[in-house]
Amino acid sequence: MNTRSEAGRTIIRPLQAGFTHTILQGKAGNAWSASNALGDFIVVPEAPAQCSVWARKANSRLSVQHFKKLVNDVKRPGLLVSLNSDEAFDADHSTFHVLTYTIAKDDASPGLMMEAITSESASASAQVRLKLAQMNVPK
């Protein structure tokens, strides 16, 4: 399977209103389905400089490995990459792993927050959630 050609065939559709309400936890906004042969994904723009992508079914361990590689591959002189959170918690009969990094140029604001929330539970609403957001980096 050619990943680029499969990704290029992704059709983005609005989610059903009831499911969007659940995803957004009652907040105003939109969410779209971006499913193709590679998987069943949800795209959630949350603010002008923030977006999440959810994979309903995914290999959470492999996703974390790729997420860590993505974060570590941006390291270079003058760019500070900080691990802010690496913890597990239980909710809704599932165990979730949260991994959060901040990335900023020489500890300057604004920076970038990258977060992965994963679960191996088949009953989780999403097994992988990736979030990217601009944020003020604490000095």
C-alpha positions in Angstrom: 0.0 0.0 0.0 1.3 3.4 -1.0 0.8 5.7 2.1 0.9 8.9 0.1 -1.6 7.8 -2.5 -4.0 6.4 0.2 -3.7 9.6 2.3 -4.4 11.6 -0.9 -7.8 9.8 -1.2 -9.0 10.8 2.2 -12.4 12.3 2.1 -13.2 14.7 5.0 -16.8 14.8 6.1 -18.5 16.5 9.0 -19.2 14.1 11.9 -22.8 13.5 13.0 -24.0 16.3 15.3 -24.5 14.0 18.3 -21.0 12.5 17.9 -19.4 16.0 17.4 -21.1 17.1 20.7 -19.6 14.1 22.5 -16.1 14.7 21.0 -16.2 18.4 21.9 -17.7 17.7 25.3 -20.5 20.1 24.8 -18.3 23.0 23.5 -19.1 24.8 20.3 -17.1 23.8 17.2 -16.8 21.3 14.5 -15.1 17.9 14.0 -14.6 16.0 10.7 -14.2 12.4 9.8 -11.0 11.8 7.8 -11.2 8.1 7.1 -9.4 6.1 4.4 -7.8 2.7 3.9 -5.2 3.7 6.5 -7.7 4.1 9.3 -10.6 5.9 10.8 -9.5 9.4 11.9 -11.2 12.5 13.4 -9.8 16.0 12.9 -10.7 18.5 15.6 -9.7 22.2 15.1 -10.0 23.7 18.6 -8.7 27.2 18.4 -6.9 29.5 15.9 -3.6 27.9 16.7 -4.6 24.4 17.9 -5.7 21.1 16.3 -6.1 17.5 17.3 -6.2 14.3 15.3 -7.9 11.3 16.8 -7.5 7.7 15.6 -10.4 5.6 16.8 -8.5 2.4 16.3 -4.7 2.4 16.2 -1.6 0.7 17.6 -1.0 2.9 20.6 2.5 1.6 21.3 3.7 2.2 17.7 2.0 5.6 17.7 3.9 6.6 20.8 7.2 5.5 19.2 6.5 7.5 16.1 5.4 10.5 18.2 8.6 10.4 20.3 10.7 10.2 17.1 8.8 13.1 15.6 9.5 15.2 18.7 13.2 14.1 19.0 13.9 14.7 15.3 13.2 18.5 15.7 16.0 18.9 18.3 18.7 21.3 17.1 20.9 24.0 18.6 18.8 27.0 19.8 15.6 24.9 20.1 14.6 23.7 23.5 12.5 20.5 23.6 11.2 19.7 27.1 9.3 16.7 28.3 6.4 18.1 30.5 4.4 15.0 31.2 4.8 11.2 30.9 2.1 9.6 33.0 -0.8 7.1 33.0 -4.3 7.5 34.4 -7.5 5.5 34.5 -10.8 6.7 33.2 -13.9 5.1 31.7 -12.6 1.6 32.3 -9.5 2.3 30.3 -5.9 3.2 31.1 -4.5 6.2 29.2 -0.9 7.3 28.7 -0.2 11.0 28.4 3.0 12.3 26.9 3.4 16.1 26.5 6.3 18.1 25.2 7.0 21.8 24.7 9.2 23.1 21.9 10.4 26.7 21.9 13.3 28.7 20.4 15.7 29.5 23.2 13.0 29.2 25.8 11.1 32.1 24.1 7.3 32.5 23.9 5.2 31.5 22.1 6.2 27.9 21.7 4.5 24.7 20.7 2.9 22.1 22.8 2.7 18.5 21.4 0.7 16.0 23.2 -0.1 12.3 22.7 -2.8 10.5 24.7 -3.1 6.8 24.0 -5.0 3.8 25.2 -4.7 0.1 24.2 -8.4 -0.3 25.2 -10.7 -1.2 22.3 -13.5 0.5 24.2 -11.8 3.9 24.3 -13.5 6.6 22.2 -10.1 7.0 20.5 -7.0 4.9 21.0 -4.6 7.7 19.9 -5.1 11.5 20.2 -2.4 13.8 19.0 -2.7 17.5 19.8 -0.6 20.4 18.5 -1.1 23.9 20.0 0.7 27.2 20.2 1.3 28.2 23.8 3.2 30.6 26.1 6.2 28.7 27.4 7.0 29.3 31.1 10.3 31.0 31.7 
